[in-house]
């Protein structure tokens, strides 16, 4: 018998094996429960992402339709100057918003 090993009797060995089997069963049950919980969480996350994407598409579609209607109405009423002013405002506001978003993104990621 190698040094460091105990000489266990057969009932003690059976008891140790039963205890090890019980531990393995508990670990298996815990892992199974953790996987099921993770699966439910992922499904909830996917559902949330689908709803967010659908809402984003609806918003952008509505915004595009509104811009199209305003553009057609401005051309119909010969208000091209109004469209030029709107484009100027969009570039200035969009540029400032884009720069702000960029710096906010860098700050949130810890890059700047």
FIDOFI-256662 format. One line per 4 residues: their letters; for each residue y, z, x of N, C-alpha, C. Coordinates in pm, 1 decimal, padded with zeros to 6 digits. Layout:
// residues N
A> Y:Z:X:Y:Z:X:Y:Z:X; ...
***
This chain:
// residues 112
XXXX> -00116.4:00000.0:00085.6:00000.0:00000.0:00000.0:00122.6:00000.0:00090.1; 00222.8:-00092.2:00063.2:00342.6:-00097.6:00145.6:00425.1:00029.4:00129.6; 00501.3:00056.8:00234.4:00585.7:00176.5:00232.6:00694.3:00162.2:00127.3; 00729.7:00269.0:00061.8:00836.8:00268.6:-00036.8:00788.8:00247.0:-00178.1
XXXX> 00667.0:00201.1:-00198.8:00615.2:00181.5:-00334.1:00545.2:00308.3:-00378.9; 00562.4:00337.9:-00506.1:00495.9:00455.1:-00561.5:00358.6:00414.8:-00612.5; 00271.5:00506.7:-00605.5:00138.5:00484.1:-00661.3:00142.8:00529.5:-00806.4; 00156.0:00431.8:-00899.7:00164.1:00464.0:-01041.3:00025.9:00454.7:-01103.1
XXXX> -00000.4:00543.4:-01193.2:-00126.7:00535.8:-01264.6:-00113.9:00425.0:-01369.9; -00223.5:00388.1:-01426.8:-00225.0:00278.3:-01523.9:-00139.3:00311.4:-01646.3; -00146.0:00430.6:-01704.2:-00058.5:00458.8:-01819.1:00090.6:00453.1:-01782.2; 00124.2:00497.9:-01661.7:00263.6:00491.0:-01619.2:00308.2:00346.2:-01601.4
XXXX> 00219.3:00263.5:-01547.5:00251.2:00121.4:-01531.5:00269.3:00055.0:-01667.2; 00184.4:00087.6:-01763.5:00196.5:00031.5:-01897.6:00327.0:00077.3:-01962.8; 00362.4:00201.6:-01940.9:00487.5:00254.1:-01995.4:00607.3:00183.3:-01932.0; 00602.6:00159.9:-01801.7:00710.8:00089.9:-01732.6:00720.4:-00054.8:-01780.4
XXXX> 00605.1:-00119.0:-01800.6:00605.4:-00256.1:-01850.4:00659.9:-00263.6:-01993.1; 00623.2:-00166.2:-02075.6:00673.8:-00162.6:-02213.3:00825.3:-00141.1:-02213.1; 00872.7:-00054.4:-02125.0:01016.6:-00030.2:-02114.0:01088.5:-00157.0:-02066.8; 01029.5:-00227.0:-01969.7:01088.9:-00351.7:-01921.2:01091.1:-00457.3:-02031.5
XXXX> 00983.8:-00465.0:-02109.7:00979.4:-00560.7:-02220.3:01085.2:-00526.8:-02325.3; 01101.6:-00398.5:-02352.5:01203.1:-00356.4:-02449.1:01343.1:-00393.8:-02399.0; 01369.1:-00374.2:-02270.1:01498.1:-00412.9:-02211.4:01521.1:-00563.0:-02224.1; 01416.4:-00639.1:-02193.4:01428.1:-00784.9:-02203.9:01455.3:-00828.5:-02347.9
XXXX> 01387.4:-00764.9:-02442.9:01410.8:-00797.9:-02583.9:01553.8:-00766.3:-02625.0; 01604.7:-00651.6:-02579.9:01742.7:-00615.2:-02613.3:01842.4:-00712.0:-02549.7; 01817.1:-00750.5:-02425.4:01905.7:-00846.7:-02358.6:01902.9:-00980.8:-02431.5; 01785.2:-01021.8:-02474.5:01772.3:-01146.8:-02548.0:01850.7:-01140.1:-02679.4
XXXX> 01835.5:-01030.8:-02753.8:01906.0:-01016.0:-02881.6:02057.0:-01014.3:-02860.3; 02101.1:-00946.3:-02755.4:02245.1:-00940.5:-02725.8:02297.8:-01079.5:-02689.4; 02224.4:-01151.1:-02605.9:02266.5:-01285.8:-02566.1:02269.0:-01379.8:-02686.4; 02171.1:-01367.6:-02773.4:02165.8:-01451.0:-02893.5:02285.4:-01422.0:-02984.0
XXXX> 02316.7:-01295.6:-03003.0:02432.4:-01258.4:-03086.0:02562.5:-01308.5:-03023.1; 02572.4:-01299.6:-02891.3:02693.3:-01347.5:-02822.3:02708.8:-01498.5:-02838.8; 02600.3:-01571.9:-02828.9:02605.8:-01717.0:-02845.8:02642.9:-01755.3:-02988.7; 02590.7:-01683.2:-03086.0:02624.3:-01712.4:-03225.8:02771.6:-01683.7:-03252.5
XXXX> 02822.3:-01575.3:-03197.2:02963.8:-01543.2:-03213.0:03050.1:-01649.6:-03147.3; 03011.3:-01692.6:-03029.4:03086.9:-01796.9:-02959.2:03083.7:-01927.0:-03038.8; 02971.2:-01959.0:-03098.7:02959.8:-02081.5:-03178.7:03053.8:-02075.6:-03299.8; 03059.6:-01960.4:-03367.2:03150.9:-01944.9:-03481.2:03296.3:-01956.0:-03436.6
XXXX> 03327.5:-01895.4:-03321.9:03464.5:-01903.0:-03270.7:03502.9:-02046.8:-03237.2; 03411.8:-02118.8:-03176.5:03440.9:-02258.3:-03140.0:03459.2:-02344.0:-03266.0; 03379.9:-02319.4:-03369.0:03394.4:-02395.2:-03493.2:03529.6:-02365.8:-03558.1; 03570.9:-02239.9:-03555.0:03702.5:-02203.9:-03609.5:03813.8:-02269.9:-03527.7
XXXX> 03796.0:-02275.2:-03396.8:03895.4:-02340.2:-03310.5:03903.1:-02490.0:-03340.0; 03788.2:-02553.4:-03358.1:03787.0:-02696.6:-03390.0:03854.0:-02723.9:-03524.6; 03826.8:-02639.3:-03622.9:03889.4:-02656.3:-03754.5:04040.7:-02641.1:-03743.5; 04085.2:-02544.4:-03667.3:04229.4:-02524.7:-03647.5:04291.9:-02645.8:-03578.1
XXXX> 04224.3:-02697.6:-03476.1:04276.7:-02814.8:-03405.2:04283.0:-02937.1:-03496.6; 04182.3:-02954.3:-03583.3:04185.2:-03066.8:-03677.7:04304.2:-03055.6:-03771.8; 04328.7:-02935.6:-03823.3:04440.9:-02915.2:-03914.4:04573.1:-02938.3:-03842.4; 04585.1:-02887.3:-03720.8:04708.8:-02906.4:-03644.3:04733.4:-03053.8:-03615.9
XXXX> 04628.4:-03125.1:-03579.5:04642.7:-03267.3:-03551.1:04681.7:-03343.8:-03677.7; 04619.6:-03310.1:-03789.7:04652.0:-03376.4:-03915.7:04797.8:-03350.2:-03954.0; 04842.9:-03225.8:-03938.0:04982.1:-03193.0:-03969.4:05079.6:-03264.7:-03875.8; 05043.0:-03276.4:-03748.9:05127.1:-03348.5:-03653.5:05139.5:-03495.6:-03689.0
XXXX> 05028.1:-03556.0:-03727.3:05030.5:-03697.2:-03766.1:05114.8:-03716.9:-03890.8; 05100.6:-03625.7:-03986.9:05181.9:-03635.9:-04109.2:05330.8:-03622.4:-04077.1; 05365.2:-03527.3:-03991.9:05505.1:-03507.3:-03956.1:05562.3:-03630.7:-03887.2; 05490.4:-03682.1:-03787.9:05539.8:-03799.3:-03715.4:05545.7:-03922.5:-03806.0
XXXX> 05451.3:-03935.9:-03897.5:05455.0:-04048.3:-03992.2:05577.0:-04037.1:-04083.0; 05603.3:-03918.0:-04132.6:05721.4:-03896.6:-04216.6:05850.5:-03921.7:-04141.6; 05855.1:-03875.9:-04017.1:05973.2:-03897.6:-03934.6:05994.1:-04047.0:-03908.8; 05887.2:-04117.1:-03877.3:05896.9:-04261.4:-03854.0:05940.3:-04336.1:-03978.8
XXXX> 05885.8:-04297.1:-04092.5:05923.8:-04361.0:-04218.8:06071.5:-04335.1:-04250.1; 06118.3:-04214.3:-04224.9:06259.2:-04181.2:-04247.6:06350.4:-04264.8:-04157.8; 06314.2:-04276.0:-04030.8:06394.3:-04356.4:-03937.8:06394.0:-04502.4:-03982.0; 06280.6:-04551.7:-04026.1:06271.7:-04690.0:-04072.8:06361.1:-04712.3:-04194.5
XXXX> 06357.6:-04621.7:-04289.2:06440.6:-04634.5:-04409.5:06589.1:-04631.5:-04372.8; 06628.1:-04539.5:-04284.2:06768.5:-04531.6:-04243.1:06811.3:-04659.3:-04171.2; 06723.2:-04711.6:-04086.6:06755.1:-04834.2:-04012.9:06771.5:-04952.6:-04108.4; 06679.4:-04968.7:-04199.2:06687.6:-05079.0:-04295.7:06813.0:-05065.2:-04382.1
XXXX> 06843.4:-04943.0:-04426.1:06962.5:-04920.8:-04509.1:07089.5:-04950.7:-04430.7; 07093.2:-04911.6:-04303.3:07212.4:-04937.8:-04221.5:07232.4:-05087.7:-04201.3; 07125.8:-05160.8:-04176.9:07140.0:-05306.5:-04163.3:07179.8:-05370.4:-04296.8; 07126.6:-05320.3:-04405.5:07157.6:-05374.7:-04537.3:07305.7:-05355.6:-04571.4
XXXX> 07361.9:-05239.3:-04533.7:07502.5:-05210.4:-04564.5:07597.3:-05246.2:-04449.6; 07546.4:-05321.7:-04349.8:07625.0:-05364.8:-04233.6:07689.8:-05246.4:-04160.7; 07609.7:-05143.8:-04130.8:07657.1:-05024.5:-04059.4:07586.6:-05014.6:-03923.5; 07595.8:-05121.7:-03844.6:07530.2:-05122.5:-03715.1:07590.9:-05019.0:-03620.6
XXXX> 07719.3:-04990.9:-03636.9:07785.0:-04890.9:-03551.9:07721.6:-04752.6:-03574.1; 07683.0:-04724.5:-03697.5:07614.8:-04598.7:-03729.2:07483.3:-04588.4:-03651.6; 07409.6:-04700.7:-03646.2:07283.0:-04700.9:-03571.8:07306.0:-04679.5:-03423.2; 07410.9:-04741.1:-03368.0:07440.7:-04722.2:-03225.9:07473.6:-04576.4:-03195.8
XXXX> 07549.0:-04512.1:-03284.5:07581.3:-04371.3:-03264.7:07455.6:-04284.9:-03275.3; 07368.3:-04318.5:-03367.4:07241.7:-04244.3:-03380.3:07156.5:-04258.4:-03254.2; 07152.5:-04378.2:-03198.1:07075.2:-04400.9:-03075.9:07135.6:-04320.9:-02960.4; 07268.5:-04317.5:-02949.9:07333.1:-04238.0:-02844.9:07296.1:-04090.2:-02858.7
XXXX> 07301.9:-04039.4:-02981.4:07268.9:-03898.4:-03005.3:07123.0:-03870.2:-02970.4; 07035.1:-03963.7:-03004.9:06892.7:-03943.6:-02974.3:06868.9:-03940.7:-02824.3; 06935.1:-04029.0:-02748.8:06914.9:-04029.6:-02604.3:06970.2:-03903.9:-02539.2; 07087.7:-03861.3:-02581.4:07145.8:-03740.2:-02522.6:07062.8:-03618.1:-02561.0
XXXX> 07032.9:-03603.0:-02689.9:06953.3:-03489.0:-02736.1:06811.3:-03492.2:-02683.2; 06752.0:-03610.5:-02684.0:06615.4:-03623.8:-02633.5:06606.4:-03598.6:-02484.4; 06706.3:-03646.7:-02411.2:06707.8:-03622.9:-02266.8:06721.3:-03475.2:-02235.3; 06814.2:-03409.0:-02304.1:06831.7:-03265.0:-02282.2:06709.6:-03186.2:-02324.2
XXXX> 06652.7:-03224.5:-02438.0:06531.6:-03156.3:-02484.8:06414.1:-03179.8:-02391.4; 06403.0:-03301.7:-02340.2:06294.7:-03333.1:-02246.8:06306.6:-03255.5:-02117.4; 06428.5:-03243.7:-02066.8:06449.5:-03167.4:-01943.8:06418.5:-03019.6:-01968.3; 06464.7:-02967.2:-02081.2:06434.7:-02827.9:-02114.7:06285.6:-02803.5:-02129.4
XXXX> 06216.5:-02896.3:-02191.7:06071.9:-02883.7:-02206.8:06003.6:-02885.4:-02070.5; 06048.1:-02975.0:-01983.5:05989.6:-02986.3:-01849.6:06003.8:-02855.5:-01772.6; 06124.8:-02798.1:-01772.6:06145.6:-02674.4:-01698.7:06071.7:-02558.1:-01763.9; 06064.9:-02554.9:-01895.9:05988.1:-02451.4:-01963.6:05839.6:-02461.9:-01932.7
XXXX> 05789.0:-02584.6:-01926.8:05647.5:-02606.8:-01894.5:05617.1:-02561.1:-01751.8; 05705.1:-02597.3:-01659.3:05683.9:-02555.2:-01520.6:05687.9:-02403.1:-01507.2; 05781.4:-02339.7:-01580.5:05792.3:-02195.4:-01573.4:05668.2:-02128.4:-01632.1; 05618.7:-02181.3:-01742.8:05500.2:-02123.0:-01806.8:05376.9:-02138.4:-01718.4
XXXX> 05367.6:-02247.9:-01646.9:05252.6:-02270.8:-01558.8:05268.7:-02203.9:-01422.5; 05387.2:-02149.8:-01398.2:05411.3:-02083.6:-01270.0:05430.9:-02180.8:-01156.1; 05475.9:-02302.6:-01186.5:05495.1:-02403.8:-01083.4:05638.1:-02404.5:-01029.2; 05730.3:-02337.0:-01093.4:05868.2:-02346.7:-01051.1:05929.0:-02217.4:-01045.2
***
